Amino acid sequence: MNTFLVILIALAMAGALVALIRGIIVFLRTTEADLRAGPDGPSVSSQQQNKMMSARVGFQAVAVLLVVLLLLLSRH
């Protein structure tokens, strides 16, 4: 069981890292026109950045919960 949880934690951490890298790439590709998006709503770049940030936070939350679960199970 512990091995399975460690594998899941590693996968969640890898997912967070991939989302972080993709978010940074989208940020670096942001143009001045994207930054000046008017009242039409957020630009596509901004939406992609938000999506990657949400994914990263989700992966991090899953990893933290799995670590807590692993610690609780290893006490017994």
C-alpha positions as CSV (number, residue, x, y, z in Angstrom):
1,M,0.0,0.0,0.0
2,N,2.8,2.4,0.9
3,T,4.5,1.7,-2.4
4,F,1.3,2.5,-4.3
5,L,0.9,5.8,-2.4
6,V,4.5,6.8,-3.1
7,I,3.9,6.1,-6.8
8,L,0.7,8.2,-6.8
9,I,2.6,11.0,-4.9
10,A,5.4,11.0,-7.5
11,L,2.8,11.1,-10.3
12,A,1.0,14.1,-8.7
13,M,4.3,15.9,-8.2
14,A,5.2,15.2,-11.9
15,G,1.8,16.6,-12.9
16,A,2.4,19.7,-10.9
17,L,5.8,20.2,-12.5
18,V,4.4,19.7,-16.0
19,A,1.6,22.2,-15.3
20,L,4.2,24.7,-13.9
21,I,6.4,24.4,-16.9
22,R,3.5,24.7,-19.4
23,G,2.3,27.8,-17.5
24,I,5.7,29.4,-17.7
25,I,5.9,28.7,-21.4
26,V,2.5,30.3,-22.0
27,F,3.6,33.3,-19.9
28,L,6.8,33.7,-21.9
29,R,4.8,33.6,-25.1
30,T,2.4,36.4,-23.9
31,T,2.5,39.3,-26.3
32,E,1.8,43.0,-25.7
33,A,-1.6,42.6,-27.4
34,D,-2.5,39.9,-24.9
35,L,-1.6,42.2,-22.1
36,R,-3.8,45.0,-23.5
37,A,-7.0,42.9,-23.7
38,G,-9.9,45.2,-23.4
39,P,-13.4,44.8,-22.1
40,D,-13.9,41.8,-24.4
41,G,-12.7,39.6,-21.5
42,P,-9.4,37.9,-20.8
43,S,-7.2,37.0,-23.6
44,V,-6.5,33.4,-24.7
45,S,-3.1,33.6,-23.1
46,S,-4.5,34.7,-19.8
47,Q,-7.1,31.9,-19.9
48,Q,-4.4,29.3,-20.6
49,Q,-2.2,30.7,-17.7
50,N,-5.2,30.5,-15.4
51,K,-5.9,26.9,-16.5
52,M,-2.3,25.8,-15.9
53,M,-2.3,27.5,-12.5
54,S,-5.5,25.7,-11.5
55,A,-4.1,22.4,-12.7
56,R,-0.8,23.0,-10.7
57,V,-2.7,23.8,-7.6
58,G,-4.9,20.7,-8.0
59,F,-1.9,18.4,-8.5
60,Q,-0.2,20.0,-5.4
61,A,-3.4,19.5,-3.3
62,V,-3.6,15.8,-4.4
63,A,0.1,15.3,-3.5
64,V,-0.3,16.9,-0.1
65,L,-3.4,14.8,0.7
66,L,-1.6,11.6,-0.4
67,V,1.4,12.5,1.8
68,V,-0.9,13.0,4.7
69,L,-2.6,9.7,4.0
70,L,0.8,8.0,3.7
71,L,1.8,9.4,7.1
72,L,-1.4,8.3,8.7
73,L,-1.2,4.8,7.4
74,S,2.5,4.4,8.3
75,R,1.7,5.1,12.0
76,H,-0.1,1.8,12.4
